[in-house]
Amino acid sequence: MAAGRRRGWRLWVPDQHGAWAMLLVPFLAGTLLAPRPGPAHLLLLAAWLLGYGALFHAQQWLRLRARGLRAAGRHARPALVLGAGCALAGVPLAASRPWLLAAGAAAAPFVAVNACYAWRGRERALANGLAAVVPACGMAMVAAGLGGLGAGDSWRPAVACLLYFAGTVLYVKTMIRERGSRAYLRGSVAHHAVALAAAAALSPWLAAPFAAYLARAAALPGRGLRPAVVGAVEVGCSVVLLGVLVAVG
């Protein structure tokens, strides 16, 4: 019975483990930097995570449906239930703060890109991963705005998150799916070098963590690290980024 419950739980929770840091770090950065964090942030977090779950299952349904596979059906119920939960949490927020609708509209084109890649069965494409990063990092500005921090002060942590997580998409590919690809390795190192310069321009305090990110992007590919180790390193890097953003914010 317990094993059956665990299996059922896993069918509902997205298995994209690397996405959770990308979902949480920008949100937490914006919330912790805001002068007035409050209960509304709990509603926003619920809507954000439930919405991600609903979109994940909707995209899986699209991917499998495009191939005529009956397995698509098992994603329909989670997509609908999680989507309803997202609406239940998000509608009261949007009713009292209509600017959240504009933020949602800004994210819509990126969601559409992800849906197109899902339909084509190319969810692992680089462009698809980068498209997912943009609205996730934009959540830093949304959470900050909900707590009274203006866009003039919240865009820097959002950009820092974007620089880091876009680099993570490239770096993880060099460690797993594109392991051994010189082109991906050069692209990843080049991105991290540019990100270091850009992050240092945002704040000198960001230079140290981004220098470490560049070092790991250059030194770790080719060392045969297991995916679990790669994931653990990225969790640590994400926590460091959050800590620095909050400390210097």
N, C-alpha and C positions, 0 to 999 in steps of 0.2 A: 504493500500500500504506500509506504513512504517513498519507495523508488518510483512508483507511478506518479506521485505528486511532484517529485523533483523533475521527472521527465516533462510533465505538463508545464511546470514553471519555466523550464528551458525553452519550450516551444513558444512562449510569449515574450521572453526577454531576448532582445537582439544579441546575436553572438559576435558582433563586431567589437571586440574588447578594446581595441585601440581608440574607438570613438568616444569612450566615456571621459577620458581626460580632455579631449577637444570640446566636449559638451559642458564640462564642469568648470574648467580653469577660467575661461573668459567670463562665465556667469559669476563665479566667485570673486574674480578680480573687480568686476563692475560693482557688485554688491558691497564688498568690503571697502571699496574706495568711496562709495556714496556717503554723503553726510547724514542721510536719514534712511538707513535700511530698516525695513519693517515687515509686517505680515504679508504685504503685497508681494514681496519677493518669494515667499513660499508658494503663493499661487502661480507666480511666473515660473518658478522652478518646476512645479508640477505640470504646468502646461507645456513647458519646454521638453521635459523628458518623455511625457506621454505622447507629445507630438512627434518626437523622434521615433518612438516605438511604432506609432501608427504609420509613419512614412516608410520605415524599414519594411514592415510587413506589406504595405501597399506596393513597394518596389519589388519585393520578392514575388508577390502575386503577378505583377506585370511580367517579370522575367520568365516565370514558369508558364504563365498563360500564353505568352508569345510562342512558346514551343509546344503548346497543346498538351501540357502535362497535367494530370489530375491532381498532382501534389499542390498545385496553385491554391486549391480550395482550402487547405489548412491555414493559409495566411489571411483569408478573408475575415474571419471572426476577430482575430487579434487586431487587425487594421481598423475594423469598425468600432470595437469596444474601446481601444486605446484612443482612437480619434474622438469618440464621444467624451471620454474622460478629459482629453485636451480641451475640448469645447467647454465642458463644465467648469474647468478652472480658468480658461482664458476669456470667455465671454464677459464675466463680471469685470475683469481688468480692462478689457477693451471698451466696455460701456462707460467706465469712469475716466479712462485715459485714451481717447480716440487716436492719439498719435501712435499707439501701438499697432493700429491697423496699417499705418504707413510703413512701419518697420516690417510687418509681415509681408506687405506688398513688395518691399525691396528684396526680401529673401526669395520671393516666388520664382524669379527667373533661374536662380541657382537650383532650386528644387526641381524645376522643369528639366534642367540639364541632367540631374541625377536620374529622373524618371526616364528620360530618353536613353541613357546608357543602360538602365535596367532592362528596358524593353529589348534592346539590342544584345543583351547578355554580356555587356562589357563593363561591369561595375568596377573591375580592378584597373580600368584605364587611368592613366595619370591625370588627365583633364577632369575626369569624374571626381577623383579624390580632392583635387584642388578646388573644384566647384563647391564641394561640401564644406571646405574649410572657411570660406568667406562668410556665410551667414552665421556659422558657429562662433567665429571671432567677433562678428558684429554684435553678438549678445552681450559683450562687455559694455558697449555703449547703451544698449537697451536697459540692462540691469542698473547701470550707473544713473541713467536718466530717470528710472523709476524711483531712485533714492535721492533725486534732487541735484545730481551732478550734471552740468551742461555738457553739450557735445564738444565745446572748446577745451574741456579738461579731460574728457573720456576717450578721445580718439587715439591718444598715444598708447594707452594700454591695449586698445583694440588692435592697433597696427603691430605692436610688439607680439601679441598673440598670433597675428596673421603671419608674421615673419617666421616665428617658431614652428607653428603647425604646418605651414606650407613646406618648410624644410623637413619636417618629420615624414610627410608623405613621400618625399624623394629618398630620404635616408633609409626608411624602412624597406623600400623597394630594393635598395642596394644590398640589404641584409637578407632578404627572403626571396621575393619573386623575380627580381632582376639581379640576383647574386651573380657576380662575375661579369656584368655588363660594364665595360669601360665608359660607355656614353652616359649611363645613369650615374656612375661614380663621379665623372667630371661635372655633370649637371648639378649633382647634390653638393659637391664641394664649392662650386662656383656660387650657388645660391647661398650657402652658409657664409661665404666670404662677404657677399653683398649684404646679407642680413646683419652680419656683425657691424659693418660700417653704418647701416641704417639705424640699428638699435642704439649704437653709441651716440648717434646724432639725436635720437629721442631722449636719451638720458645716459650720462657717462656710467651710471651704476649698472646699466644693462650690458656694458661691454664685457664684463667678466663671464656671466653665464653664456652669452652668445659666443665668446671665444671658446668656451668649453664645448658648446654644441658643434662648432666648426671642427674642433679637435676630434670629437667622437665620429663625426661624419667622414673625416679623412683617415682615421686610424683603425676603426673597428670593422669596416667591410673586409671580407676575405678571411676573417679569423674563425669562421665556423661556429659562431654563437648560436645557441638554440633560440627559437622564437620566444620562449618564455623569458629568457634572459634579455633579449632585445626589448620585449615589452616592459620588463622591470626597469631597465635603464631609462626608457621613455617616461615611465611614471615618475621616476626620480627627477628627471629633467623638467617635467611639467610642474612638479611641486616647487622646485627651485624658482622657476619663472614666476609662479604665483606669489611666492614669498617676496621676491625682489620687487615685483610690481606693487604689492601692498605696502612694503616697507618704504619705498621711495615715492609712492603716490601722493 
